[in-house]
Amino acid sequence: MSPVRILATDDRPEVLRLIDRTLGAHYDCSFASGVEEARAKLAGAEAEFDLALCDIQMPGESGLTLAEEIVAGSPLTAVVLVTGVDDPEVAEKAFGFGVHGYLVKPFWPGQLRITVMSALRRRELEIAQQAHSRALEERLQMLMDRAPVPIYIKDKERRYVIANRVAHEVAGVTPNELIGMRDADIMSPEAERLVAESDQRVLSDGDSFEAEETLQFNQEERTFVTVKFPFVDDSGEISGISGISTDITDKKRAEELREELARAQERAIAELRGSRQETVERLVRALEMHDEETGRHVNRMAAITAFLAGQLGLDDDRVLLLRAAAPMHDVGKVATPDQILRKQGPLSEEERREMERHTTVGYTILADSESELLRLAATIALTHHERWDGSGYPQGLAGEAIPLEGRITAVADVFDALLSDRSYRAAMPLDDAVEVMREGRGTHFDPQVVDILLDHLDEAVALRG
């Protein structure tokens, strides 16, 4: 182990000889007769001293100035002041800026040795404490650097004093470069203003702060959920701001993308519904050109069909789909000759068979489509003349073998037809139409659907306009 090195500064040779006799056998001593000589030794090859004895009362500069320089420039060097005048104010000032001992002349060799040993011991403890503190800081920094989010501490002037690896990455600076910087050095003026407001709240109120902040770093906007809280010193006073920020930029962008996709989906659905409605309207227009009464009828019965479906508990999307598909139930009539559609009086057997073909013709027109709407319309076109008791056409289906949409459409179709003028008869009074529907319950029609119609008769009639 290297011997302890001591630099003694005093303008009196006898004092330096006393110091040499007292300490020379145990320590490696160097001597200076004035401040300038001491400075030269401190700056030279022998610059590393463990302890400096500084006489205050010397010609020229005071040893007190030298002591302050050593404390500030050589923190590993213990400093002992030597004075011929015991001045408590000087002693208080000296200990205030960091000296390790205070010795008043004349002193005995034993006093000198005790003072030097105490100062060196204090220096050892300080060095050990500093090493321990550095180890703790390094350990803390290592733990902070493992965190996947920015962690930092700023002083009361809002300069960064501690910052982890991610904080440096977010700020766009190299490791340790952030220390000493302010927010104005790393972010836009608007972002700095926003951060300053929350910092001041923490410093002035001593409260924790949590908020979502969108900040601009290096021309890039990032969004954080930030928690700030007071950094308290050993005396319990607020000395800065601690902060932990979670970068939610990608999450926010994903949310925005989901919202944009949802809006796009809504637009696509709206466009689909629009195109779907256009398809229906064009087919109905074709029917109207062929048979004006049939065209008006399909719109009325479609409204009643959707109403009955809703009362039966079908979900809203299915009701909307049925409302769009129902007007196409008689689309096959475009292939039925005009003389049959407009014939006054009963049809012949051959004419009836031709009329009944509209179910299969309609199915052929609408079937085999990728559109759910047209597939449903095809089913309705094929089955709306089937009967609950199996006596209908074209397949003779019975009961629940008939698709529900076909059963609902059958009730709405006949009900509206009974209340409408036809080429072969006048419209029935409402009571007579109700009686026909009631008589057909369980034979022609699904009894549950008829019950729904009769239970909501006024609403169904109102839908005819």
C-alpha distance (Angstrom), angle and dihedral (degrees) to the residues before:
residue distance angle dihedral
M1 . . .
S2 3.81 . .
P3 3.82 115.4 .
V4 3.78 118.2 -104.1
R5 3.79 109.5 -94.7
I6 3.80 119.8 -141.4
L7 3.83 129.4 -171.7
A8 3.82 113.7 -157.7
T9 3.83 118.6 -166.3
D10 3.83 119.9 -169.0
D11 3.80 134.4 134.5
R12 3.83 92.6 -139.7
P13 3.82 114.5 82.4
E14 3.80 93.3 -156.2
V15 3.80 90.3 59.4
L16 3.80 90.9 50.4
R17 3.84 89.9 49.0
L18 3.83 89.8 50.9
I19 3.78 90.1 51.0
D20 3.82 90.6 48.4
R21 3.82 92.7 49.5
T22 3.82 91.9 47.0
L23 3.79 100.7 42.1
G24 3.79 106.6 17.1
A25 3.79 95.4 87.2
H26 3.81 91.8 55.8
Y27 3.80 105.2 29.7
D28 3.81 139.5 39.1
C29 3.79 101.1 -110.4
S30 3.81 130.3 -164.6
F31 3.80 124.1 -174.9
A32 3.81 137.3 -149.0
S33 3.79 127.7 -176.7
G34 3.81 95.4 -155.0
V35 3.78 146.1 15.0
E36 3.80 96.1 -95.4
E37 3.79 92.6 51.0
A38 3.81 89.7 48.8
R39 3.78 90.6 50.9
A40 3.79 90.2 51.6
K41 3.80 91.6 52.8
L42 3.80 91.5 46.4
A43 3.81 90.1 51.6
G44 3.78 96.5 43.2
A45 3.74 135.3 78.7
E46 3.79 89.9 -71.5
A47 3.81 91.5 55.4
E48 3.79 97.1 128.8
F49 3.80 108.0 84.5
D50 3.77 125.2 165.7
L51 3.81 94.4 -153.3
A52 3.81 138.0 13.9
L53 3.82 124.8 -157.6
C54 3.82 107.5 -155.9
D55 3.81 122.4 -170.0
I56 3.79 110.4 -148.2
Q57 3.83 99.7 -157.2
M58 3.79 105.0 63.8
P59 3.83 132.3 133.9
G60 3.80 112.4 -92.7
E61 3.77 114.1 2.4
S62 3.78 119.6 23.7
G63 3.75 120.4 -113.0
L64 3.80 86.0 -128.2
T65 3.82 88.6 72.0
L66 3.79 90.1 49.6
A67 3.80 90.3 49.8
E68 3.80 91.4 53.5
E69 3.81 90.7 49.2
I70 3.79 92.1 51.5
V71 3.81 93.2 47.7
A72 3.81 90.8 49.6
G73 3.82 98.1 40.8
S74 3.81 103.7 31.5
P75 3.80 108.3 37.1
L76 3.81 91.9 171.8
T77 3.84 92.0 60.2
A78 3.80 118.1 89.4
V79 3.83 114.1 -139.4
V80 3.81 127.2 -149.8
L81 3.81 119.3 -173.3
V82 3.82 118.1 -142.2
T83 3.81 117.7 -161.1
G84 3.77 138.9 169.7
V85 3.80 91.0 -150.8
D86 3.79 120.4 58.4
D87 3.81 102.8 -138.4
P88 3.84 114.7 172.4
E89 3.81 92.3 -161.6
V90 3.80 91.6 54.4
A91 3.79 90.1 46.5
E92 3.81 91.5 50.4
K93 3.79 91.3 49.2
A94 3.78 92.1 47.9
F95 3.76 95.1 50.1
G96 3.79 87.4 45.1
F97 3.80 93.2 61.8
G98 3.79 93.2 42.1
V99 3.82 116.8 -87.4
H100 3.79 116.9 155.7
G101 3.81 101.7 -146.4
Y102 3.80 145.5 12.4
L103 3.82 122.5 -149.8
V104 3.84 125.7 -175.3
K105 3.84 121.9 -151.6
P106 2.87 133.1 -91.1
F107 3.77 94.1 46.6
W108 3.76 133.1 168.4
P109 3.81 121.3 -121.3
G110 3.78 89.3 -111.6
Q111 3.81 91.2 54.7
L112 3.80 89.8 50.5
R113 3.80 93.4 50.0
I114 3.82 92.4 47.1
T115 3.81 92.7 47.8
V116 3.82 92.2 47.7
M117 3.81 93.1 46.3
S118 3.81 91.2 48.3
A119 3.80 92.0 49.1
L120 3.80 92.3 48.3
R121 3.78 90.8 47.5
R122 3.79 90.7 50.4
R123 3.79 88.7 48.9
E124 3.82 90.8 51.6
L125 3.80 90.7 50.5
E126 3.79 91.2 48.8
I127 3.79 91.8 49.2
A128 3.80 90.5 48.4
Q129 3.80 90.6 47.9
Q130 3.79 91.2 48.4
A131 3.79 90.8 49.3
H132 3.81 89.7 48.6
S133 3.79 90.6 48.3
R134 3.79 91.2 48.7
A135 3.78 90.5 49.5
L136 3.79 90.2 50.5
E137 3.80 91.1 47.3
E138 3.79 91.0 48.9
R139 3.79 90.6 48.1
L140 3.79 90.5 47.8
Q141 3.79 90.8 47.1
M142 3.79 91.0 49.5
L143 3.81 91.4 50.9
M144 3.79 91.4 46.1
D145 3.80 91.2 48.4
R146 3.79 89.4 56.3
A147 3.80 90.5 57.8
P148 3.82 113.6 100.8
V149 3.82 92.3 -141.5
P150 3.82 133.7 65.2
I151 3.84 113.3 -89.6
Y152 3.79 122.1 -179.0
I153 3.80 147.2 154.3
K154 3.81 124.6 -145.7
D155 3.80 126.9 -167.8
K156 3.80 124.8 -126.7
E157 3.81 90.0 -84.4
R158 3.83 85.9 55.5
R159 3.81 94.4 -114.2
Y160 3.79 116.0 144.8
V161 3.80 111.3 -108.5
I162 3.82 98.6 166.1
A163 3.79 127.9 22.3
N164 3.77 132.9 160.5
R165 3.78 129.9 -132.6
V166 3.81 95.5 -91.6
A167 3.82 91.6 49.9
H168 3.81 88.7 56.3
E169 3.81 91.2 47.1
V170 3.80 92.2 50.7
A171 3.81 90.7 47.7
G172 3.79 89.8 50.1
V173 3.82 95.5 -125.0
T174 3.79 134.6 121.0
P175 3.84 122.5 -98.4
N176 3.83 112.5 -65.7
E177 3.81 91.7 3.4
L178 3.80 90.8 106.4
I179 3.81 92.1 62.3
G180 3.79 108.6 103.7
M181 3.80 93.6 15.0
R182 3.78 126.4 118.8
D183 3.79 128.1 -139.3
A184 3.79 90.4 -104.9
D185 3.83 87.3 65.3
I186 3.81 94.6 59.0
M187 3.81 109.6 26.9
S188 3.79 141.9 45.7
P189 3.84 120.1 -83.9
E190 3.80 91.9 -109.6
A191 3.80 92.0 50.4
E192 3.82 90.9 46.4
R193 3.80 90.4 52.3
L194 3.81 91.3 51.2
V195 3.81 92.5 49.1
A196 3.82 92.4 45.1
E197 3.80 91.1 56.9
S198 3.79 93.3 55.8
D199 3.84 91.9 41.7
Q200 3.80 90.9 54.9
R201 3.79 90.8 49.5
V202 3.79 89.9 56.4
L203 3.82 93.5 45.8
S204 3.81 96.8 44.3
D205 3.81 101.5 36.7
G206 3.79 100.7 27.9
D207 3.80 89.1 -135.2
S208 3.75 130.0 136.8
F209 3.77 116.1 -111.0
E210 3.80 129.7 -153.9
A211 3.78 125.7 178.4
E212 3.77 145.5 134.5
E213 3.80 110.8 -100.4
T214 3.79 129.4 -172.3
L215 3.81 108.2 -156.8
Q216 3.78 133.8 177.1
F217 3.82 118.7 -130.8
N218 3.80 120.7 176.3
Q219 3.81 93.3 -16.5
E220 3.81 91.0 -50.3
E221 3.79 124.4 110.0
R222 3.79 117.4 -140.3
T223 3.80 129.4 179.2
F224 3.81 122.1 -141.1
V225 3.76 138.0 -179.2
T226 3.80 98.7 -139.7
V227 3.80 129.8 -165.6
K228 3.82 116.0 -166.2
F229 3.79 127.6 -177.7
P230 3.83 136.8 167.3
F231 3.81 119.5 -79.3
V232 3.80 105.6 -140.1
D233 3.83 125.2 -157.9
D234 3.82 127.4 -142.1
S235 3.79 91.4 -83.5
G236 3.80 92.5 54.9
E237 3.79 94.0 -108.4
I238 3.81 121.9 134.8
S239 3.80 105.6 -107.3
G240 3.78 101.1 166.8
I241 3.79 150.5 -27.9
S242 3.80 126.3 -73.6
G243 3.77 118.0 -157.8
I244 3.79 140.7 -174.3
S245 3.79 118.6 -174.3
T246 3.79 128.3 -170.4
D247 3.78 113.8 -153.9
I248 3.81 107.7 -133.4
T249 3.80 95.8 166.4
D250 3.80 94.2 116.2
K251 3.80 91.1 44.2
K252 3.80 91.1 50.8
R253 3.79 91.0 47.2
A254 3.80 89.8 49.6
E255 3.81 90.2 50.1
E256 3.80 90.7 48.9
L257 3.80 89.7 48.4
R258 3.81 90.8 49.9
E259 3.81 89.8 49.6
E260 3.79 91.1 48.4
L261 3.80 90.6 48.3
A262 3.80 89.6 48.7
R263 3.80 90.1 51.2
A264 3.79 90.0 47.0
Q265 3.78 89.7 49.4
E266 3.79 90.7 50.0
R267 3.80 89.8 50.3
A268 3.80 90.2 48.3
I269 3.81 91.3 49.2
A270 3.79 90.4 48.0
E271 3.79 90.3 49.8
L272 3.80 90.3 46.6
R273 3.77 91.3 50.1
G274 3.77 89.1 47.0
S275 3.78 92.4 51.2
R276 3.79 89.8 42.8
Q277 3.78 90.7 52.4
E278 3.79 90.0 47.2
T279 3.81 89.6 54.0
V280 3.78 90.6 52.4
E281 3.79 93.5 45.7
R282 3.80 92.4 50.3
L283 3.82 91.7 50.5
V284 3.80 91.2 46.9
R285 3.82 89.1 48.5
A286 3.80 88.1 54.1
L287 3.78 89.3 52.1
E288 3.80 91.8 48.8
M289 3.79 90.9 52.5
H290 3.80 88.3 51.7
D291 3.81 97.6 37.5
E292 3.81 119.2 3.3
E293 3.82 94.9 -163.5
T294 3.80 92.4 50.9
G295 3.82 89.4 53.1
R296 3.81 93.0 53.8
H297 3.79 91.5 43.1
V298 3.81 95.6 55.6
N299 3.81 93.0 56.6
R300 3.80 92.7 50.1
M301 3.78 95.9 46.7
A302 3.83 91.0 45.9
A303 3.80 89.9 60.0
I304 3.81 91.0 49.3
T305 3.81 91.1 45.8
A306 3.82 91.9 54.8
F307 3.81 91.4 46.6
L308 3.82 92.8 52.3
A309 3.81 91.1 46.3
G310 3.82 90.8 53.6
Q311 3.80 91.5 49.6
L312 3.81 89.4 50.8
G313 3.82 89.6 57.6
L314 3.79 102.5 -106.5
D315 3.82 111.2 156.5
D316 3.78 119.3 -100.0
D317 3.80 95.5 -106.0
R318 3.80 91.5 52.1
V319 3.81 91.1 47.9
L320 3.82 90.8 52.2
L321 3.78 90.7 48.1
L322 3.81 91.4 49.4
R323 3.81 90.5 47.6
A324 3.80 89.2 56.1
A325 3.82 95.4 42.8
A326 3.82 100.0 44.9
P327 3.85 96.5 71.9
M328 3.81 87.9 63.6
H329 3.82 94.6 59.3
D330 3.83 92.6 102.9
V331 3.82 97.3 36.4
G332 3.80 88.8 117.8
K333 3.78 88.9 70.5
V334 3.79 88.5 81.0
A335 3.81 84.4 81.1
T336 3.82 94.1 48.6
P337 3.81 113.8 100.6
D338 3.80 116.5 -108.7
Q339 3.79 93.2 -124.5
I340 3.79 89.8 61.0
L341 3.81 95.7 44.1
R342 3.82 92.4 48.8
K343 3.79 99.3 35.1
Q344 3.80 115.3 136.7
G345 3.80 109.0 -132.4
P346 3.81 134.4 2.8
L347 3.77 123.0 -17.7
S348 3.79 123.6 -119.7
E349 3.78 119.3 -116.6
E350 3.78 91.2 -101.4
E351 3.81 91.4 47.0
R352 3.81 90.6 49.0
R353 3.80 91.2 52.8
E354 3.81 88.6 50.5
M355 3.81 90.6 49.6
E356 3.82 92.1 49.0
R357 3.79 89.1 55.2
H358 3.82 88.4 76.0
T359 3.83 89.1 82.6
T360 3.78 95.1 58.8
V361 3.80 93.0 36.5
G362 3.80 89.8 53.4
Y363 3.79 90.6 48.2
T364 3.79 90.7 50.6
I365 3.80 91.5 51.0
L366 3.81 94.4 49.5
A367 3.82 105.1 30.9
D368 3.81 129.1 96.9
S369 3.79 93.4 36.4
E370 3.81 126.3 140.1
S371 3.81 87.0 -137.7
E372 3.79 114.5 99.6
L373 3.79 87.5 -151.5
L374 3.79 94.6 56.5
R375 3.81 92.1 43.4
L376 3.81 89.8 54.8
A377 3.82 91.2 45.0
A378 3.83 88.8 52.1
T379 3.82 90.6 52.9
I380 3.80 91.6 49.4
A381 3.81 92.9 46.1
L382 3.82 89.7 53.2
T383 3.82 99.2 43.3
H384 3.80 109.7 31.5
H385 3.83 91.5 95.7
E386 3.81 94.8 49.6
R387 3.81 113.8 111.1
W388 3.81 131.1 -136.5
D389 3.82 91.0 -122.6
G390 3.83 93.2 49.6
S391 3.80 97.1 -107.8
G392 3.81 95.9 113.6
Y393 3.78 132.3 95.4
P394 3.00 157.6 -65.3
Q395 3.84 96.7 7.5
G396 3.80 103.4 12.6
L397 3.81 93.4 -124.7
A398 3.81 118.3 174.1
G399 3.81 138.2 -155.8
E400 3.78 117.5 -25.5
A401 3.80 91.0 -7.3
I402 3.79 82.9 82.0
P403 3.83 108.2 82.6
L404 3.81 111.7 -106.3
E405 3.81 92.7 -121.2
G406 3.80 89.3 54.4
R407 3.83 91.2 50.8
I408 3.81 92.4 49.0
T409 3.80 92.4 47.0
A410 3.82 91.2 49.4
V411 3.81 91.9 58.0
A412 3.82 93.6 45.7
D413 3.83 91.8 44.2
V414 3.79 96.2 52.4
F415 3.80 94.5 39.8
D416 3.80 92.8 55.1
A417 3.81 92.4 41.7
L418 3.81 91.1 54.3
L419 3.80 90.3 54.1
S420 3.83 93.4 47.0
D421 3.80 133.3 79.9
R422 3.78 113.7 -108.5
S423 3.79 131.3 -171.2
Y424 3.80 90.2 -108.6
R425 3.86 98.9 42.0
A426 3.79 145.2 8.7
A427 3.84 124.0 -104.2
M428 3.81 115.0 -80.2
P429 3.81 123.1 -120.5
L430 3.82 111.5 -103.0
D431 3.81 94.4 -109.8
D432 3.81 91.6 53.7
A433 3.82 91.2 47.8
V434 3.80 90.2 50.7
E435 3.79 90.3 51.0
V436 3.80 91.1 52.1
M437 3.80 90.5 50.8
R438 3.79 91.7 47.6
E439 3.82 91.8 49.7
G440 3.80 90.3 50.4
R441 3.82 92.5 52.8
G442 3.82 108.8 120.8
T443 3.83 93.9 3.6
H444 3.79 108.4 53.4
F445 3.79 97.7 9.4
D446 3.81 140.7 40.2
P447 3.83 101.6 -98.0
Q448 3.79 93.7 -140.3
V449 3.81 92.7 54.9
V450 3.83 91.6 47.8
D451 3.81 90.0 50.4
I452 3.81 90.4 53.0
L453 3.81 90.3 50.3
L454 3.79 94.3 49.2
D455 3.82 93.0 43.8
H456 3.83 89.1 55.0
L457 3.79 99.0 32.3
D458 3.82 98.0 137.4
E459 3.82 91.9 51.1
A460 3.81 92.0 48.0
V461 3.81 92.6 50.0
A462 3.81 90.9 47.8
L463 3.79 90.1 56.2
R464 3.81 90.0 64.1
G465 3.80 87.7 70.6
